[in-house]
Amino acid sequence: MVVIIVHLFLYGKPYLSLSGLEAAIMKQALMRGNNPLKAIMASQSVVQLGILMALPMIMEIGMKTGFRTALGDIIIMQLQLCLVFFTFLLETKSHYFGQTILYDGEKYRATE
């Protein structure tokens, strides 16, 4: 689910901007006096980058180190722009996990 949402954001936002659809939506909102739509379109980038992109990172780091300890790490990562790297890391992990399940790649590996 997270991978699908990330894909929708990464492909949807540039499409809205480059196609002119975002400007058309804003124009319609201005003409109709639709203030909530104007507010959503103006703040969607901040909300999506801030919450949508950070949610998988928050959950993974929180599960590994605990949510209290992860809070400081997340703030530092936000300042270092690690969200872009984490997005592609999550995509790579989920791709190979899916390929393993799809093509029967799981095997018992004996340890000694």
C-alpha positions in Angstrom: 0.0 0.0 0.0 2.8 2.4 0.9 4.6 1.7 -2.4 1.5 2.4 -4.4 0.9 5.7 -2.6 4.5 6.8 -3.1 4.2 6.0 -6.8 1.0 7.9 -7.1 2.6 10.9 -5.4 5.9 10.7 -7.4 4.1 10.5 -10.7 1.0 12.4 -9.9 2.5 15.7 -8.6 4.8 16.3 -11.7 1.9 15.3 -14.0 -0.4 17.9 -12.3 2.3 20.6 -12.6 3.5 19.8 -16.1 0.2 19.2 -17.7 -1.3 22.5 -16.5 -4.0 20.7 -14.7 -3.0 22.2 -11.3 -3.3 25.7 -12.7 -6.7 24.9 -14.2 -7.9 23.5 -10.9 -6.7 26.7 -9.1 -8.4 28.9 -11.8 -11.7 27.1 -11.3 -11.4 27.4 -7.6 -10.8 31.1 -7.8 -13.7 31.6 -10.2 -16.2 29.7 -8.1 -14.9 31.1 -4.8 -14.1 27.6 -3.5 -11.7 28.5 -0.7 -11.3 24.9 0.7 -10.1 23.7 -2.7 -7.7 26.6 -3.0 -6.3 25.8 0.5 -5.9 22.1 -0.3 -4.2 22.7 -3.6 -1.8 25.2 -2.0 -0.9 23.0 0.9 -0.9 19.6 -0.8 2.8 19.6 -1.5 3.7 20.4 2.1 1.3 17.8 3.4 2.4 15.1 1.0 6.1 15.7 1.4 5.9 16.0 5.1 3.5 13.2 6.1 3.1 10.9 3.1 6.8 10.6 2.4 7.8 10.4 6.0 5.3 7.8 7.2 7.1 4.7 5.9 10.3 6.0 7.3 8.8 6.8 10.7 7.2 3.3 10.9 10.4 1.4 10.0 12.7 3.4 12.2 10.2 3.3 15.0 9.9 -0.5 14.8 13.7 -1.0 14.8 14.7 1.4 17.6 11.5 2.5 19.3 9.5 5.6 18.6 11.0 7.8 21.3 14.6 7.2 20.1 13.5 7.4 16.4 12.1 10.9 16.9 15.5 12.5 17.0 16.8 10.5 14.1 13.8 11.5 12.0 14.3 15.2 12.7 18.0 14.9 11.6 17.0 12.9 8.5 14.5 15.6 7.6 17.2 18.2 7.7 19.5 16.0 5.5 16.7 15.3 2.9 16.9 11.6 3.4 13.3 11.1 2.3 14.3 10.9 -1.3 16.8 8.1 -0.6 14.4 6.3 1.7 11.7 6.3 -1.0 13.9 4.5 -3.4 15.3 2.2 -0.7 11.7 1.1 0.2 10.9 0.6 -3.5 13.9 -1.6 -4.0 13.1 -3.7 -0.9 9.5 -4.2 -1.9 10.4 -5.0 -5.5 12.8 -7.8 -4.5 10.4 -9.1 -1.8 7.6 -9.2 -4.4 9.9 -11.0 -6.9 10.9 -13.6 -4.4 7.3 -14.4 -3.6 6.2 -14.3 -7.2 8.9 -16.6 -8.6 9.1 -19.0 -5.7 12.5 -17.8 -4.5 12.1 -18.7 -0.9 14.1 -21.7 0.2 15.2 -23.2 3.4 18.8 -22.3 4.1 20.4 -24.5 6.7 22.7 -22.9 9.2 25.5 -24.6 11.1 
